Amino acid sequence: MNFARTTIIGRLAADAKFFEKKGEQAAMASFRVIVNTRKDETQSFDVQLRGEAAEKTHEYLKKGKEVMVEGNIEALTYEDKDGNAVPYIRLYTWNVNLGADAKNGSDPV
């Protein structure tokens, strides 16, 4: 059996985009999580939250909100404006744990 799962704890780069359920297609919230590294650098992860969890939490997924997401990862590429292939990582999740808002600064996680 092959298995790739990861946990990311970071802050939202922007408000989540929400897509309503359409027919057989589940609702989805799409957002980017920024994670600080030990070297004062950041890493960015695209996250897709699906199903009932997306319907219930999308309104709380605001810029600066701390989140913990666990899910399956996929390495992808997109083409930039110069035609170069740029790698990025997407995490598919069905659950998100909400942490502190950007405003109050407390870190419960």
C-alpha positions as CSV (number, residue, x, y, z in Angstrom):
1,M,0.0,0.0,0.0
2,N,1.2,3.5,-0.8
3,F,0.2,6.4,1.4
4,A,1.1,10.1,1.6
5,R,-0.5,12.2,4.2
6,T,0.7,15.4,5.9
7,T,-0.4,18.0,8.5
8,I,0.1,21.7,7.9
9,I,-0.3,24.4,10.5
10,G,-0.2,28.0,9.3
11,R,-2.2,31.1,8.4
12,L,-4.5,31.9,5.5
13,A,-2.9,34.1,2.8
14,A,-6.4,35.4,1.8
15,D,-10.1,34.7,2.4
16,A,-11.2,31.2,1.2
17,K,-13.0,30.9,-2.1
18,F,-16.2,28.9,-1.8
19,F,-17.9,26.8,-4.5
20,E,-21.5,25.6,-3.9
21,K,-22.5,22.0,-4.3
22,K,-23.6,21.3,-7.9
23,G,-25.3,18.0,-8.6
24,E,-23.0,15.1,-7.6
25,Q,-20.1,17.5,-7.1
26,A,-19.4,18.3,-3.4
27,A,-19.1,21.8,-2.1
28,M,-15.5,23.1,-2.0
29,A,-13.5,25.8,-0.2
30,S,-10.1,26.6,-1.8
31,F,-7.5,28.6,0.1
32,R,-3.7,29.0,0.5
33,V,-1.9,28.3,3.8
34,I,1.4,30.1,4.5
35,V,3.8,28.3,6.9
36,N,6.9,30.0,8.4
37,T,10.1,27.9,8.4
38,R,13.0,28.1,10.9
39,K,15.0,30.1,8.4
40,D,12.6,33.1,8.3
41,E,11.3,31.9,5.0
42,T,7.8,30.9,4.1
43,Q,6.2,28.0,2.3
44,S,2.8,28.2,0.6
45,F,0.3,25.3,0.2
46,D,-2.9,25.3,-1.9
47,V,-5.6,23.5,0.1
48,Q,-9.0,22.2,-1.1
49,L,-11.5,21.4,1.6
50,R,-14.5,19.4,0.3
51,G,-18.0,18.4,1.4
52,E,-20.0,19.3,4.5
53,A,-16.9,20.7,6.2
54,A,-16.4,23.3,3.4
55,E,-20.1,24.3,3.7
56,K,-19.8,24.7,7.5
57,T,-16.4,26.5,7.8
58,H,-15.9,28.6,4.7
59,E,-17.3,31.7,6.3
60,Y,-14.6,31.5,9.0
61,L,-11.7,31.0,6.7
62,K,-10.5,34.6,6.5
63,K,-7.1,36.1,5.8
64,G,-4.7,35.7,8.7
65,K,-6.8,32.9,10.4
66,E,-4.6,30.1,11.9
67,V,-5.6,26.7,10.6
68,M,-4.4,23.1,11.0
69,V,-5.2,20.9,8.0
70,E,-4.4,17.2,7.4
71,G,-4.8,15.4,4.1
72,N,-3.4,13.9,1.0
73,I,-0.7,15.8,-0.9
74,E,-0.2,16.1,-4.6
75,A,2.7,17.8,-6.5
76,L,1.5,19.8,-9.5
77,T,2.9,22.5,-11.8
78,Y,1.4,25.5,-13.6
79,E,2.8,27.6,-16.4
80,D,3.8,31.2,-15.5
81,K,3.5,34.2,-17.8
82,D,7.0,33.4,-19.3
83,G,6.0,29.9,-20.1
84,N,8.0,28.3,-17.3
85,A,6.7,25.3,-15.4
86,V,6.4,26.3,-11.7
87,P,5.9,23.5,-9.1
88,Y,3.5,23.7,-6.2
89,I,1.9,21.4,-3.7
90,R,-1.9,21.0,-3.2
91,L,-3.4,19.3,-0.1
92,Y,-6.8,17.7,-0.3
93,T,-8.6,17.6,3.0
94,W,-12.0,16.9,4.5
95,N,-11.4,18.5,7.8
96,V,-9.9,21.8,9.1
97,N,-9.2,22.9,12.6
98,L,-9.5,26.6,13.3
99,G,-7.1,28.5,15.5
100,A,-6.4,32.1,16.4
101,D,-7.5,35.1,14.3
102,A,-4.8,37.4,13.0
103,K,-6.2,40.2,15.2
104,N,-5.9,38.8,18.7
105,G,-2.5,37.1,18.2
106,S,-3.1,34.2,20.5
107,D,-1.9,30.8,19.3
108,P,-4.0,28.0,20.7
109,V,-2.3,25.4,18.5
